Structures are given as C-alpha cells and as structure tokens.
Amino acid sequence: DAGVIQSPRHEVTEMGQEVTLRCKPISGHNSLFWYRQTMMRGLELLIYFNNNVPIDDSGMPEDRFSAKMPNASFSTLKIQPSEPRDSAVYFCASSSGHQETQYFGPGTRLLVL
Amino acid sequence: AQSVTQLGSHVSVSEGALVLLRCNYSSSVPPYLFWYVQYPNQGLQLLLKYTTGATLVKGINGFEAEFKKSETSFHLTKPSAHMSDAAEYFCAVTSSGGYNKLIFGAGTRLAVHP
C-alpha cells in the first residue's frame, strides 16, 4: 500500500503569495494530522482531523493558516498571505484510529523569500 | 500537560558501539511512548512504541527501549551501531485517553563514525 503522499515536495515562493500544500492519507485511515518542523520550535501539531472533521486546530499559528479535508482521501493546508517565518518543513500524517500509530509523509519543504 | 525531554541534541558513537539515546517524559496519565527516526530529507518512521504490557519493547533495525515508570524514562538502545543508523531520533508521548496528540521531544542527532 502506498504511504502518505504529499505534494509538492519543495516550494519556493515570495512573501505575500498564497501557498497550498496537499496530502493524501493512507487509504482506510480516518485520522489526519498536519505538523510543522522548524529548527527553533521542533515538531508542532498544527491541526488534527478525524473522519474529515477538524477536531483540534489549537496549533494553527494564525488566521493566515487554514486547512480543509473535503473527503477521506485529500487534505490541504493553505497559507495566505505567506511570510518568511512560515519557512519550514510541513508534514502530513495519518492513522487508522485516534489511538493508533501515525504514519508520516515525506514532507513539503517550504521557503518563503 | 505532557512533555518530553531528550538529553543530548547530538550523540556520536563509533560503528559497533552501543547506542543510547535518552528520553524522559512527563505525564499525569498513563502514557503511550514512541520513538521515531528521521533520515535526511525524509519523513518520520516509527521505530517502536509502548502502550501497555511488557515494558521492554523491541523495534525495527535492532533498536529497543524500556519503559521505566519510576524514572519516567523511555531510553532507546541498540547494542551495535551501524553506519546506516545515522539519523535524527525523536521521542514522543501521548496519553492513553482522548486522541493521540503526539508531543515530540527536540530530537537527538546520531552520528556514527567508522
């Protein structure tokens, strides 16, 4: 079975532009997580979906960030407008239940100039 | 609130030597504990996890960890390091109730020298 798929793998954009990151969870998994990894703050949970419904978005840094999960096989994380401090690696992870192991995608490396 | 402390942001060992990566946790409820490994430019891969039962947990690639409640520790070990073990290792904790919100440690970068 394919793992978690993320696109793009790398994104370079200019400050003020809209950025959309995409994630396809493992088929059959009903929990999806978005994380951000930076040198300064390490790995942080941004948002958690269960059965396509956002359950915990307390980690979303500000209103510039939004996430959607329109169906069980697709999720997006959008930053609008982007800022240089948003530069990070963004990971998507999925699991088959809220107590089960999370499987991570390869990440999207975002650089905002 | 839960938290994880990984002692040593960088650990260097010789090939064939013992690997010991330290992790201490704080949790007011019975914890679930995890070790993940991250190779350069890749996502995190689960090495092993402890939920309940046997406190010595064996994982992939010859790694194991022991849950010690009295010491609030979950140290990761491997008897003999291999060059391919060079990576960053993350300890994480979640609670046995509610959803599995993982709280990660800062990570330990393991270097293996010939």
Interface residues (C-beta under 8 A of the other chain):
Chain A: V4 S31 F33 G42 L43 L45 Y48 N50 I55 D56 F91 A93 S95 H98 Q99 E100 T101 Q102 Y103 F104 G105 P106 G107 R109
Chain B: Y32 F34 Y36 N41 Q42 G43 L44 Q45 L46 K49 F90 S96 G98 Y99 N100 K101 L102 F104 G105 A106 G107
